[in-house]
């Protein structure tokens, strides 16, 4: 039995579509389940506010859902598009699917946290429900950015014409680009969610601290997102740089390795910086007078936690440009 | 495509470098974040000791960083020496 290229491309596209939706469903489901659990806790405490809590739960879940909707879109495109019969298309469709699937995990889980905390917060402090909803939406929106990075990477991979480029190192660059953005979004999405959760919690406990808490939440989340941005940067370099044709395996392995290195290397700093910013926001909500000290130590601590992410970026860049 | 032994070894060294640095970055990243988180909690409770706490945090993080640096060293060895 001989299998032609067209068949292999179809096999890869269906596998990619399955991976996109399968991996992409993990995060949103966990995050929304957490939100619903917290909403139940909140309603049992304050049944009078059940209308507001229910509304807040649904809005928060809708934001968390968007990550898996991105995955659904990519899966649909992969299932119903006719691809050219070329070996490069195999890596294109697989990479796009894996990228979006992995990238939706962190954002889905992360966005569920602030929504849950906002529900409990409304039960505790009904007068603050408007500000809690606003803060939750801002925090969840920032959590979605890694999923959006993955969506952008998947779209660029799918709609760029790679046919003019040499197959051998280019296939590895495409797969590496998908892995860098996909894995790179997990840590930042989760970390950003932890920060936003604590800020909603803090606003509900100490409504007068709302301004510093929201500001430091955004600052902490911004630093948390940096490793996802490194992942996106490495993806862009891998997608847009033209590599020389070769018959050897080593140059392809270097490009694939750059993507793996940056993607996985971004997970730890993203989560760790989220822990740091969470505690800083919590401290500000309890003791607003220490805002300056806490912001400073948060940034110093995050900068040190970032270092291993920067090592990964350096190794990835060496793999792409030097060896 | 002719694949020779030396080519496979080089390819494996490159992949190994990426995996070494990628996986090696997870632990220190999470661990240093936890150190900084506890430092933030402590300064929130007792802002007067900010100097002492910052110093302790940085020393603790420097020790935590060591495994990340081991990963970096191994990755660089795989890329340029082996």
Interface residues (C-beta under 8 A of the other chain):
Chain A: X168 X187 X191 X247 X248 X249 X250 X252 X253 X254 X256 X257 X258 X259 X260 X261 X262 X263 X264 X265 X266 X267 X268 X269 X270 X271 X272 X273 X274 X275 X276 X278 X279 X280 X282 X283 X284 X286 X287 X289 X290 X293 X294 X297 X298 X300 X301 X302 X304 X305 X306 X307 X308 X309 X311 X312 X314 X315 X316 X318 X319 X322 X323
Chain B: X1 X2 X3 X7 X8 X10 X11 X12 X14 X15 X16 X17 X18 X19 X21 X22 X23 X24 X25 X26 X27 X28 X29 X30 X31 X32 X33 X34 X35 X36 X37 X38 X39 X40 X41 X43 X44 X45 X47 X50 X53 X54 X57 X58 X61 X62 X65 X68 X69 X71 X72 X75 X76 X79 X80
